[in-house]
Amino acid sequence: MLHIVFGRMQDVTINLRHIMDFGSAPFAIHIVNTDEIVHNMREMVLIAGRYV
């Protein structure tokens, strides 16, 4: 699962069944499975790919 914050403080939980593209702009996503924060698609794919 991921917690996502876009520009303002808002928590959204997503259960991924596939890897979603959050674009090229920097972001902060908390990956609940590993308790890590990722800041770009490369970081996210390296972790989320283990669970998808």
CHARMM-style PDB file with segment names, atoms N, HN, CA, C and O in Angstrom:
ATOM      1  N   MET     1       0.833  -1.176   0.000  1.00  0.00      PROA
ATOM      2  CA  MET     1       0.000   0.000   0.000  1.00  0.00      PROA
ATOM      3  C   MET     1       0.879   1.240   0.000  1.00  0.00      PROA
ATOM      4  O   MET     1       2.021   1.205   0.457  1.00  0.00      PROA
ATOM      5  N   LEU     2       0.344   2.323  -0.510  1.00  0.00      PROA
ATOM      6  HN  LEU     2      -0.584   2.352  -0.881  1.00  0.00      PROA
ATOM      7  CA  LEU     2       1.079   3.582  -0.583  1.00  0.00      PROA
ATOM      8  C   LEU     2       0.272   4.693   0.061  1.00  0.00      PROA
ATOM      9  O   LEU     2      -0.950   4.741  -0.085  1.00  0.00      PROA
ATOM     10  N   HSD     3       0.942   5.578   0.765  1.00  0.00      PROA
ATOM     11  HN  HSD     3       1.934   5.538   0.883  1.00  0.00      PROA
ATOM     12  CA  HSD     3       0.329   6.821   1.213  1.00  0.00      PROA
ATOM     13  C   HSD     3       0.880   7.914   0.314  1.00  0.00      PROA
ATOM     14  O   HSD     3       2.094   8.017   0.143  1.00  0.00      PROA
ATOM     15  N   ILE     4       0.003   8.737  -0.269  1.00  0.00      PROA
ATOM     16  HN  ILE     4      -0.984   8.654  -0.130  1.00  0.00      PROA
ATOM     17  CA  ILE     4       0.421   9.726  -1.255  1.00  0.00      PROA
ATOM     18  C   ILE     4       0.049  11.132  -0.776  1.00  0.00      PROA
ATOM     19  O   ILE     4      -1.043  11.352  -0.250  1.00  0.00      PROA
ATOM     20  N   VAL     5       0.973  12.079  -0.966  1.00  0.00      PROA
ATOM     21  HN  VAL     5       1.860  11.901  -1.393  1.00  0.00      PROA
ATOM     22  CA  VAL     5       0.704  13.482  -0.659  1.00  0.00      PROA
ATOM     23  C   VAL     5       1.088  14.298  -1.885  1.00  0.00      PROA
ATOM     24  O   VAL     5       2.247  14.280  -2.298  1.00  0.00      PROA
ATOM     25  N   PHE     6       0.122  15.022  -2.480  1.00  0.00      PROA
ATOM     26  HN  PHE     6      -0.820  15.036  -2.145  1.00  0.00      PROA
ATOM     27  CA  PHE     6       0.368  15.853  -3.658  1.00  0.00      PROA
ATOM     28  C   PHE     6       0.170  17.317  -3.318  1.00  0.00      PROA
ATOM     29  O   PHE     6      -0.970  17.780  -3.290  1.00  0.00      PROA
ATOM     30  N   GLY     7       1.235  18.065  -3.058  1.00  0.00      PROA
ATOM     31  HN  GLY     7       2.161  17.689  -3.081  1.00  0.00      PROA
ATOM     32  CA  GLY     7       1.172  19.503  -2.895  1.00  0.00      PROA
ATOM     33  C   GLY     7       0.529  19.993  -1.604  1.00  0.00      PROA
ATOM     34  O   GLY     7       0.871  21.073  -1.121  1.00  0.00      PROA
ATOM     35  N   ARG     8      -0.367  19.247  -1.055  1.00  0.00      PROA
ATOM     36  HN  ARG     8      -0.645  18.370  -1.447  1.00  0.00      PROA
ATOM     37  CA  ARG     8      -0.991  19.623   0.207  1.00  0.00      PROA
ATOM     38  C   ARG     8      -1.091  18.360   1.049  1.00  0.00      PROA
ATOM     39  O   ARG     8      -0.988  17.247   0.533  1.00  0.00      PROA
ATOM     40  N   MET     9      -1.288  18.539   2.318  1.00  0.00      PROA
ATOM     41  HN  MET     9      -1.372  19.443   2.738  1.00  0.00      PROA
ATOM     42  CA  MET     9      -1.337  17.385   3.204  1.00  0.00      PROA
ATOM     43  C   MET     9      -2.645  16.630   3.024  1.00  0.00      PROA
ATOM     44  O   MET     9      -3.708  17.087   3.443  1.00  0.00      PROA
ATOM     45  N   GLN    10      -2.547  15.478   2.399  1.00  0.00      PROA
ATOM     46  HN  GLN    10      -1.683  15.107   2.058  1.00  0.00      PROA
ATOM     47  CA  GLN    10      -3.705  14.621   2.215  1.00  0.00      PROA
ATOM     48  C   GLN    10      -3.200  13.195   2.099  1.00  0.00      PROA
ATOM     49  O   GLN    10      -2.392  12.889   1.222  1.00  0.00      PROA
ATOM     50  N   ASP    11      -3.662  12.339   2.960  1.00  0.00      PROA
ATOM     51  HN  ASP    11      -4.318  12.588   3.672  1.00  0.00      PROA
ATOM     52  CA  ASP    11      -3.271  10.938   2.888  1.00  0.00      PROA
ATOM     53  C   ASP    11      -4.262  10.170   2.028  1.00  0.00      PROA
ATOM     54  O   ASP    11      -5.476  10.274   2.200  1.00  0.00      PROA
ATOM     55  N   VAL    12      -3.718   9.402   1.103  1.00  0.00      PROA
ATOM     56  HN  VAL    12      -2.731   9.318   0.962  1.00  0.00      PROA
ATOM     57  CA  VAL    12      -4.518   8.534   0.255  1.00  0.00      PROA
ATOM     58  C   VAL    12      -3.846   7.174   0.293  1.00  0.00      PROA
ATOM     59  O   VAL    12      -2.634   7.079   0.099  1.00  0.00      PROA
ATOM     60  N   THR    13      -4.606   6.130   0.537  1.00  0.00      PROA
ATOM     61  HN  THR    13      -5.590   6.207   0.695  1.00  0.00      PROA
ATOM     62  CA  THR    13      -4.042   4.788   0.544  1.00  0.00      PROA
ATOM     63  C   THR    13      -4.480   4.069  -0.722  1.00  0.00      PROA
ATOM     64  O   THR    13      -5.665   4.031  -1.052  1.00  0.00      PROA
ATOM     65  N   ILE    14      -3.504   3.498  -1.429  1.00  0.00      PROA
ATOM     66  HN  ILE    14      -2.541   3.530  -1.161  1.00  0.00      PROA
ATOM     67  CA  ILE    14      -3.767   2.791  -2.679  1.00  0.00      PROA
ATOM     68  C   ILE    14      -3.215   1.381  -2.541  1.00  0.00      PROA
ATOM     69  O   ILE    14      -2.065   1.195  -2.143  1.00  0.00      PROA
ATOM     70  N   ASN    15      -4.017   0.409  -2.865  1.00  0.00      PROA
ATOM     71  HN  ASN    15      -4.951   0.560  -3.189  1.00  0.00      PROA
ATOM     72  CA  ASN    15      -3.559  -0.974  -2.916  1.00  0.00      PROA
ATOM     73  C   ASN    15      -3.245  -1.277  -4.381  1.00  0.00      PROA
ATOM     74  O   ASN    15      -4.154  -1.365  -5.206  1.00  0.00      PROA
ATOM     75  N   LEU    16      -1.976  -1.434  -4.699  1.00  0.00      PROA
ATOM     76  HN  LEU    16      -1.238  -1.362  -4.028  1.00  0.00      PROA
ATOM     77  CA  LEU    16      -1.571  -1.608  -6.093  1.00  0.00      PROA
ATOM     78  C   LEU    16      -1.727  -3.048  -6.566  1.00  0.00      PROA
ATOM     79  O   LEU    16      -1.299  -3.991  -5.900  1.00  0.00      PROA
ATOM     80  N   ARG    17      -2.337  -3.191  -7.707  1.00  0.00      PROA
ATOM     81  HN  ARG    17      -2.685  -2.425  -8.248  1.00  0.00      PROA
ATOM     82  CA  ARG    17      -2.367  -4.478  -8.403  1.00  0.00      PROA
ATOM     83  C   ARG    17      -1.512  -4.368  -9.673  1.00  0.00      PROA
ATOM     84  O   ARG    17      -1.280  -5.351 -10.375  1.00  0.00      PROA
ATOM     85  N   HSD    18      -1.057  -3.154  -9.939  1.00  0.00      PROA
ATOM     86  HN  HSD    18      -1.245  -2.355  -9.368  1.00  0.00      PROA
ATOM     87  CA  HSD    18      -0.122  -2.870 -11.028  1.00  0.00      PROA
ATOM     88  C   HSD    18       0.624  -1.598 -10.627  1.00  0.00      PROA
ATOM     89  O   HSD    18       0.186  -0.878  -9.729  1.00  0.00      PROA
ATOM     90  N   ILE    19       1.736  -1.321 -11.281  1.00  0.00      PROA
ATOM     91  HN  ILE    19       2.091  -1.906 -12.010  1.00  0.00      PROA
ATOM     92  CA  ILE    19       2.520  -0.125 -10.949  1.00  0.00      PROA
ATOM     93  C   ILE    19       1.901   1.077 -11.644  1.00  0.00      PROA
ATOM     94  O   ILE    19       1.742   1.085 -12.865  1.00  0.00      PROA
ATOM     95  N   MET    20       1.555   2.090 -10.863  1.00  0.00      PROA
ATOM     96  HN  MET    20       1.684   2.084  -9.871  1.00  0.00      PROA
ATOM     97  CA  MET    20       0.957   3.314 -11.393  1.00  0.00      PROA
ATOM     98  C   MET    20       2.059   4.329 -11.692  1.00  0.00      PROA
ATOM     99  O   MET    20       3.060   4.395 -10.978  1.00  0.00      PROA
ATOM    100  N   ASP    21       1.869   5.118 -12.752  1.00  0.00      PROA
ATOM    101  HN  ASP    21       1.056   5.064 -13.332  1.00  0.00      PROA
ATOM    102  CA  ASP    21       2.818   6.166 -13.116  1.00  0.00      PROA
ATOM    103  C   ASP    21       2.389   7.468 -12.461  1.00  0.00      PROA
ATOM    104  O   ASP    21       1.329   8.003 -12.786  1.00  0.00      PROA
ATOM    105  N   PHE    22       3.198   7.986 -11.542  1.00  0.00      PROA
ATOM    106  HN  PHE    22       4.059   7.551 -11.278  1.00  0.00      PROA
ATOM    107  CA  PHE    22       2.901   9.235 -10.861  1.00  0.00      PROA
ATOM    108  C   PHE    22       3.636  10.405 -11.497  1.00  0.00      PROA
ATOM    109  O   PHE    22       3.703  11.482 -10.904  1.00  0.00      PROA
ATOM    110  N   GLY    23       4.181  10.220 -12.678  1.00  0.00      PROA
ATOM    111  HN  GLY    23       4.126   9.345 -13.160  1.00  0.00      PROA
ATOM    112  CA  GLY    23       4.791  11.305 -13.425  1.00  0.00      PROA
ATOM    113  C   GLY    23       6.236  11.573 -13.044  1.00  0.00      PROA
ATOM    114  O   GLY    23       6.830  10.874 -12.224  1.00  0.00      PROA
ATOM    115  N   SER    24       6.782  12.609 -13.668  1.00  0.00      PROA
ATOM    116  HN  SER    24       6.300  13.178 -14.335  1.00  0.00      PROA
ATOM    117  CA  SER    24       8.207  12.902 -13.487  1.00  0.00      PROA
ATOM    118  C   SER    24       8.483  13.929 -12.388  1.00  0.00      PROA
ATOM    119  O   SER    24       9.632  14.100 -11.982  1.00  0.00      PROA
ATOM    120  N   ALA    25       7.452  14.608 -11.906  1.00  0.00      PROA
ATOM    121  HN  ALA    25       6.518  14.469 -12.236  1.00  0.00      PROA
ATOM    122  CA  ALA    25       7.643  15.582 -10.830  1.00  0.00      PROA
ATOM    123  C   ALA    25       7.949  14.856  -9.516  1.00  0.00      PROA
ATOM    124  O   ALA    25       7.422  13.770  -9.275  1.00  0.00      PROA
ATOM    125  N   PRO    26       8.788  15.442  -8.675  1.00  0.00      PROA
ATOM    126  CA  PRO    26       9.091  14.824  -7.382  1.00  0.00      PROA
ATOM    127  C   PRO    26       7.829  14.688  -6.530  1.00  0.00      PROA
ATOM    128  O   PRO    26       6.914  15.505  -6.629  1.00  0.00      PROA
ATOM    129  N   PHE    27       7.789  13.669  -5.711  1.00  0.00      PROA
ATOM    130  HN  PHE    27       8.533  13.005  -5.630  1.00  0.00      PROA
ATOM    131  CA  PHE    27       6.664  13.442  -4.814  1.00  0.00      PROA
ATOM    132  C   PHE    27       7.171  12.763  -3.560  1.00  0.00      PROA
ATOM    133  O   PHE    27       8.341  12.391  -3.480  1.00  0.00      PROA
ATOM    134  N   ALA    28       6.312  12.603  -2.595  1.00  0.00      PROA
ATOM    135  HN  ALA    28       5.361  12.906  -2.660  1.00  0.00      PROA
ATOM    136  CA  ALA    28       6.647  11.861  -1.378  1.00  0.00      PROA
ATOM    137  C   ALA    28       5.572  10.807  -1.174  1.00  0.00      PROA
ATOM    138  O   ALA    28       4.424  11.134  -0.872  1.00  0.00      PROA
ATOM    139  N   ILE    29       5.939   9.554  -1.338  1.00  0.00      PROA
ATOM    140  HN  ILE    29       6.871   9.288  -1.583  1.00  0.00      PROA
ATOM    141  CA  ILE    29       5.014   8.436  -1.155  1.00  0.00      PROA
ATOM    142  C   ILE    29       5.594   7.526  -0.085  1.00  0.00      PROA
ATOM    143  O   ILE    29       6.749   7.107  -0.161  1.00  0.00      PROA
ATOM    144  N   HSD    30       4.778   7.232   0.905  1.00  0.00      PROA
ATOM    145  HN  HSD    30       3.840   7.572   0.967  1.00  0.00      PROA
ATOM    146  CA  HSD    30       5.170   6.315   1.979  1.00  0.00      PROA
ATOM    147  C   HSD    30       4.698   4.921   1.590  1.00  0.00      PROA
ATOM    148  O   HSD    30       3.496   4.681   1.471  1.00  0.00      PROA
ATOM    149  N   ILE    31       5.629   4.010   1.392  1.00  0.00      PROA
ATOM    150  HN  ILE    31       6.605   4.204   1.489  1.00  0.00      PROA
ATOM    151  CA  ILE    31       5.287   2.624   1.083  1.00  0.00      PROA
ATOM    152  C   ILE    31       5.148   1.896   2.410  1.00  0.00      PROA
ATOM    153  O   ILE    31       6.126   1.661   3.119  1.00  0.00      PROA
ATOM    154  N   VAL    32       3.909   1.545   2.726  1.00  0.00      PROA
ATOM    155  HN  VAL    32       3.114   1.736   2.150  1.00  0.00      PROA
ATOM    156  CA  VAL    32       3.588   0.960   4.023  1.00  0.00      PROA
ATOM    157  C   VAL    32       4.291  -0.378   4.210  1.00  0.00      PROA
ATOM    158  O   VAL    32       4.767  -0.672   5.307  1.00  0.00      PROA
ATOM    159  N   ASN    33       4.366  -1.195   3.160  1.00  0.00      PROA
ATOM    160  HN  ASN    33       3.979  -0.956   2.270  1.00  0.00      PROA
ATOM    161  CA  ASN    33       4.972  -2.531   3.264  1.00  0.00      PROA
ATOM    162  C   ASN    33       6.398  -2.485   3.802  1.00  0.00      PROA
ATOM    163  O   ASN    33       6.809  -3.366   4.558  1.00  0.00      PROA
ATOM    164  N   THR    34       7.152  -1.456   3.411  1.00  0.00      PROA
ATOM    165  HN  THR    34       6.818  -0.741   2.797  1.00  0.00      PROA
ATOM    166  CA  THR    34       8.563  -1.377   3.802  1.00  0.00      PROA
ATOM    167  C   THR    34       8.850  -0.208   4.744  1.00  0.00      PROA
ATOM    168  O   THR    34       9.975  -0.054   5.219  1.00  0.00      PROA
ATOM    169  N   ASP    35       7.836   0.613   5.013  1.00  0.00      PROA
ATOM    170  HN  ASP    35       6.922   0.488   4.627  1.00  0.00      PROA
ATOM    171  CA  ASP    35       7.973   1.811   5.847  1.00  0.00      PROA
ATOM    172  C   ASP    35       9.043   2.757   5.285  1.00  0.00      PROA
ATOM    173  O   ASP    35       9.818   3.348   6.037  1.00  0.00      PROA
ATOM    174  N   GLU    36       9.074   2.891   3.954  1.00  0.00      PROA
ATOM    175  HN  GLU    36       8.445   2.412   3.342  1.00  0.00      PROA
ATOM    176  CA  GLU    36      10.033   3.773   3.282  1.00  0.00      PROA
ATOM    177  C   GLU    36       9.295   4.899   2.567  1.00  0.00      PROA
ATOM    178  O   GLU    36       8.149   4.734   2.151  1.00  0.00      PROA
ATOM    179  N   ILE    37       9.959   6.042   2.427  1.00  0.00      PROA
ATOM    180  HN  ILE    37      10.891   6.176   2.766  1.00  0.00      PROA
ATOM    181  CA  ILE    37       9.453   7.164   1.643  1.00  0.00      PROA
ATOM    182  C   ILE    37      10.226   7.182   0.331  1.00  0.00      PROA
ATOM    183  O   ILE    37      11.456   7.131   0.330  1.00  0.00      PROA
ATOM    184  N   VAL    38       9.506   7.253  -0.784  1.00  0.00      PROA
ATOM    185  HN  VAL    38       8.507   7.295  -0.783  1.00  0.00      PROA
ATOM    186  CA  VAL    38      10.151   7.369  -2.093  1.00  0.00      PROA
ATOM    187  C   VAL    38       9.810   8.730  -2.678  1.00  0.00      PROA
ATOM    188  O   VAL    38       8.778   9.314  -2.349  1.00  0.00      PROA
ATOM    189  N   HSD    39      10.681   9.234  -3.549  1.00  0.00      PROA
ATOM    190  HN  HSD    39      11.519   8.760  -3.817  1.00  0.00      PROA
ATOM    191  CA  HSD    39      10.541  10.599  -4.052  1.00  0.00      PROA
ATOM    192  C   HSD    39      10.453  10.697  -5.566  1.00  0.00      PROA
ATOM    193  O   HSD    39      10.309  11.796  -6.102  1.00  0.00      PROA
ATOM    194  N   ASN    40      10.537   9.577  -6.263  1.00  0.00      PROA
ATOM    195  HN  ASN    40      10.653   8.684  -5.827  1.00  0.00      PROA
ATOM    196  CA  ASN    40      10.420   9.588  -7.719  1.00  0.00      PROA
ATOM    197  C   ASN    40      10.015   8.192  -8.193  1.00  0.00      PROA
ATOM    198  O   ASN    40       9.999   7.241  -7.412  1.00  0.00      PROA
ATOM    199  N   MET    41       9.691   8.085  -9.468  1.00  0.00      PROA
ATOM    200  HN  MET    41       9.704   8.858 -10.102  1.00  0.00      PROA
ATOM    201  CA  MET    41       9.211   6.813 -10.008  1.00  0.00      PROA
ATOM    202  C   MET    41      10.268   5.715  -9.916  1.00  0.00      PROA
ATOM    203  O   MET    41       9.927   4.560  -9.661  1.00  0.00      PROA
ATOM    204  N   ARG    42      11.531   6.045 -10.115  1.00  0.00      PROA
ATOM    205  HN  ARG    42      11.808   6.984 -10.321  1.00  0.00      PROA
ATOM    206  CA  ARG    42      12.579   5.023 -10.049  1.00  0.00      PROA
ATOM    207  C   ARG    42      12.606   4.375  -8.665  1.00  0.00      PROA
ATOM    208  O   ARG    42      12.615   3.150  -8.545  1.00  0.00      PROA
ATOM    209  N   GLU    43      12.619   5.204  -7.629  1.00  0.00      PROA
ATOM    210  HN  GLU    43      12.613   6.200  -7.727  1.00  0.00      PROA
ATOM    211  CA  GLU    43      12.631   4.669  -6.267  1.00  0.00      PROA
ATOM    212  C   GLU    43      11.379   3.835  -6.003  1.00  0.00      PROA
ATOM    213  O   GLU    43      11.453   2.772  -5.386  1.00  0.00      PROA
ATOM    214  N   MET    44      10.220   4.326  -6.476  1.00  0.00      PROA
ATOM    215  HN  MET    44      10.160   5.189  -6.977  1.00  0.00      PROA
ATOM    216  CA  MET    44       8.979   3.612  -6.228  1.00  0.00      PROA
ATOM    217  C   MET    44       8.952   2.252  -6.922  1.00  0.00      PROA
ATOM    218  O   MET    44       8.561   1.253  -6.320  1.00  0.00      PROA
ATOM    219  N   VAL    45       9.364   2.215  -8.178  1.00  0.00      PROA
ATOM    220  HN  VAL    45       9.682   3.027  -8.668  1.00  0.00      PROA
ATOM    221  CA  VAL    45       9.310   0.969  -8.939  1.00  0.00      PROA
ATOM    222  C   VAL    45      10.232  -0.091  -8.337  1.00  0.00      PROA
ATOM    223  O   VAL    45       9.897  -1.276  -8.328  1.00  0.00      PROA
ATOM    224  N   LEU    46      11.389   0.335  -7.833  1.00  0.00      PROA
ATOM    225  HN  LEU    46      11.661   1.298  -7.840  1.00  0.00      PROA
ATOM    226  CA  LEU    46      12.314  -0.629  -7.251  1.00  0.00      PROA
ATOM    227  C   LEU    46      11.703  -1.342  -6.053  1.00  0.00      PROA
ATOM    228  O   LEU    46      11.984  -2.519  -5.827  1.00  0.00      PROA
ATOM    229  N   ILE    47      10.870  -0.644  -5.281  1.00  0.00      PROA
ATOM    230  HN  ILE    47      10.642   0.313  -5.464  1.00  0.00      PROA
ATOM    231  CA  ILE    47      10.252  -1.247  -4.104  1.00  0.00      PROA
ATOM    232  C   ILE    47       8.901  -1.872  -4.468  1.00  0.00      PROA
ATOM    233  O   ILE    47       8.648  -3.031  -4.136  1.00  0.00      PROA
ATOM    234  N   ALA    48       8.036  -1.114  -5.145  1.00  0.00      PROA
ATOM    235  HN  ALA    48       8.242  -0.173  -5.414  1.00  0.00      PROA
ATOM    236  CA  ALA    48       6.692  -1.597  -5.449  1.00  0.00      PROA
ATOM    237  C   ALA    48       6.728  -2.839  -6.337  1.00  0.00      PROA
ATOM    238  O   ALA    48       5.837  -3.685  -6.260  1.00  0.00      PROA
ATOM    239  N   GLY    49       7.748  -2.946  -7.174  1.00  0.00      PROA
ATOM    240  HN  GLY    49       8.472  -2.258  -7.236  1.00  0.00      PROA
ATOM    241  CA  GLY    49       7.872  -4.095  -8.062  1.00  0.00      PROA
ATOM    242  C   GLY    49       7.957  -5.426  -7.316  1.00  0.00      PROA
ATOM    243  O   GLY    49       7.622  -6.472  -7.872  1.00  0.00      PROA
ATOM    244  N   ARG    50       8.398  -5.387  -6.075  1.00  0.00      PROA
ATOM    245  HN  ARG    50       8.669  -4.537  -5.624  1.00  0.00      PROA
ATOM    246  CA  ARG    50       8.458  -6.618  -5.265  1.00  0.00      PROA
ATOM    247  C   ARG    50       7.084  -7.121  -4.876  1.00  0.00      PROA
ATOM    248  O   ARG    50       6.918  -8.303  -4.577  1.00  0.00      PROA
ATOM    249  N   TYR    51       6.087  -6.228  -4.878  1.00  0.00      PROA
ATOM    250  HN  TYR    51       6.223  -5.268  -5.121  1.00  0.00      PROA
ATOM    251  CA  TYR    51       4.766  -6.566  -4.376  1.00  0.00      PROA
ATOM    252  C   TYR    51       3.704  -6.667  -5.456  1.00  0.00      PROA
ATOM    253  O   TYR    51       2.592  -7.124  -5.191  1.00  0.00      PROA
ATOM    254  N   VAL    52       4.028  -6.254  -6.646  1.00  0.00      PROA
ATOM    255  HN  VAL    52       4.931  -5.883  -6.861  1.00  0.00      PROA
ATOM    256  CA  VAL    52       3.027  -6.254  -7.729  1.00  0.00      PROA
ATOM    257  C   VAL    52       3.114  -7.560  -8.491  1.00  0.00      PROA
ATOM    258  OT1 VAL    52       2.363  -7.770  -9.443  1.00  0.00      PROA
TER     259      VAL     52
END
